[in-house]
Structures are given as structure tokens and as C-alpha cells.
Amino acid sequence: MSTPSPSPADVRAGRLASEEYAKAFADATPRFTNTQALLEAERCLYCYDAPCATACPTSIDVPSFIKRIADGNLRGSAKAILESNPLGGMCARVCPTENLCEAVCVRNTQEDRPVAIGRLQRHAVDALMESDKPQIFTRAPSTGKKVAVVGAGPAGLACAYTLAREGHDVVVFDAKPKAGGLNEYGLASYKTPGDFAQREVQWLLDIGGITIQTGWKLETVAQLEALRKDFGAVFLGMGLATTHQLGVPGEDLEGVQDAVDFIATLRQTEDKATLPVGRRVVVIGGGMTAVDAAVQSKLLGAKVVHMVYRRGRDAMGASQAEQDWAQTNGVVLHQWLAPVEIVGRDGHVAGVRFADQALVGGKLQPTGREITFEADTVLKAIGQKLGNPVLLDAGLTLSGGKIGTDAEGTTNLKGVWAGGDCRAGGLDLTVEAVEHGKQSAKAIHAYLKA
């Protein structure tokens, strides 16, 4: 077993030359040119009962929007996308299309390469957003009904937009200074460079009838009861606010941080050269957040970045494409290692001790072998939880620590719906959160009309 060296922690900003940061955090997936988009669109076979449309959680008519790109009708293409998914621009950037629509593309069997559905979707939506008249939908006459939405993430925004189109007035309450949820605070900067998350929020607000109230957090039962009294319906889409803890010694050492906080800080910092990062970084976790934190640590100039997961590669939450992306960017991936201690020196992290794991009878058990990785920074990315006692105290039925609902997001409390990551039984995907918000909005609209 190795032990941390006696050298002091090496955590500092400005590890790269100033001009290198823009290049490091540039768009990871460059946009199609018009010619590239046309050629890619013409690869589509426009299948009847297309499997790609069925695989999309928001049921976008993929062949239809691609055919319109091939016909040179980008505005019509964007309309087909946004009719089903009002956050289609962001989903085009962050959806794991390799596991959804593109995974079932028939071109996989014919050419071993699917149509680039995600990039085509982005091409169409970006063209609309940058046009003189980006809002292509109109709002129905006002119904005089009011709906409260708690959480300005993908689920809440999709719910608010769908309800506003039906003529209802919606107030969206959110704890953060900006609307957008994980789209604004939780995604890697190289996936959503620039201010697209806020431009998409503005596009949603342009439909009219939506008010955003920031700095508002659901902290008491009385707050929820007031919303139920003052509004015709309530949608809960507050996401997951609390991170899981490792539960090992040394977790409170300086230099140990939640990966979601690291990513949020990075997203909100314009000058990346001012962000400190350790020379040696250990990221604990196997999901998309772990990959985003690990890759961005490397992009900030960390010399060595280890991403460590306690199970095998097939069990990792990050897709194969994400895992490949991490390795392409110099991140070293490890499996079958569980943290047992964060080693410190003078109050600062110096390394992480891991125990080798094996599956015995379907259960993880230590093999007796241990390894220690030196670290100046440790980022925890082992998942989040709802962690809000108000929900249980208010009488909401919880399942696995999340809000229990039916398929439409209806909770056991009259007039209250829920969706997104805070809803039990989901996949924790942006596109699924959008569908939750959309379906709940349809149910709320029917409820308000009754």
C-alpha cells in the first residue's frame, strides 16, 4: 500500500496560460454547418413507426424534423421538435442519445453508424433561437387560473411553459439566483458553452404568463399549504438538493468537496483562470456528474485525475460514450474500489485509501487488498437525494426518499403534482424531467378545466 508523500497540498489557480482556457472549455461538439446538416439529414430513411421516436422520452417525431432539415425548412423542423420538447435545444446538447434515439437507429445495422440525431436537433433549434422571431407558438386566451411551480429546472420550466401556452398564469419559485436548475448549474461547461441555458429560459418566458421568483426555498409546511390555498394547482420540481455522504473518516478535511458544487462554481465563473484546482484530483463516483467533474478538473490543469467507482464498468451511471470521453481527456478510470478513508495532513486532504472489491454471492465484499491515491482535491459524486423533511411532514407519500406519483405526476395530495429528479422511479435524465413537466401540465390543465 502506498502512502501520501509529505509534500504540502498543491491547489492553485492559473495552471494554464490564459489563452488556453477558452480552448479547453470550448464546445465539445462543434455545430454542423448547413451543408453538413443537409448531408446528415439525407442519411435518414424516414422510417414508418420509427424506433428513434419511440425511444425518445418526449416522443419527438424524429423522421419528421429531419425531413424538414433535408428540405431546408429549419423553422418547421424546430417547431416539430419544440412541440414535443420545449427544452429541445438543451436536450440536444446533453441527452445520452447514444443510449436513446441513436441507439435504435436502423443505420446502425446498415452502416454501423446512426444518424446524428442529437446534432441535427441542435442545428434546427439553434437556427430558430438565433432568428429574428424565435417564438413560434402563441398563448391561448387567459383562463384566469394560477399555478405554482416549485423549481425552475427542466421539469418545472417544461410544466410552466406548457401551462402558459394553455392560457394559465404560472409563478415559478426557485432557490437559486438564476432559473434553469441543472441546465444552468449542473452541466459541464464544454457541453453548454456560452449562455444557452439562459437564452433558452428567455425563450420559454417569451410565451407570456410566466413569472420567475428566485431566492425562494420550500422550507416549511406552511409555505406549501399557502401555495395550495393561493393557486389552483401546485407542481413540485425542485430536483435533489442534498448530496450523499461517503461516511468515511476524513470527509470533512479541507480540499474535499461535492462534485455538484465544484461544477456549479465552474459554470458561474466567467474567468476559468481564477479557479483553483489540485495538481492531483480524485473523483469518487461513476455517473455523469463524476465524468463532468473529472474532465473539467483536467481541463483546468490538474496533472493527474483519478475517477474511482466501487463496482464494475457495466454498472457505472455514465454511458460508454461518457467514459470514453473521460479517458480521451486523460482521466484514469478505476473500478471495484470503495473508499475507506480520506487521508489528511495538517487539516488538508493528502490522499484517499480504497479497498479492492469483488462480487461474492451478488454482494460487494472487500478482497483484503488496499490502494491509496495521492490527492490535493477530492470530489464526491456519489449521487443526490431529496433530503427535505417538509415533504413528509406535509403528508406527501414518499418512495425511496422521493415523491411518489402516478404516471401523470399526481401525488396523494389534492391539487399537487411532482416531476423531475424529485419524483420516484425516474431515470434522472433532463429529457425525462421535461416529459414529466409536460405530462403533469396536461393533467393540471384538465384538472383546472373540470
Disulfide bonds with the S-S distance in Angstrom:
none
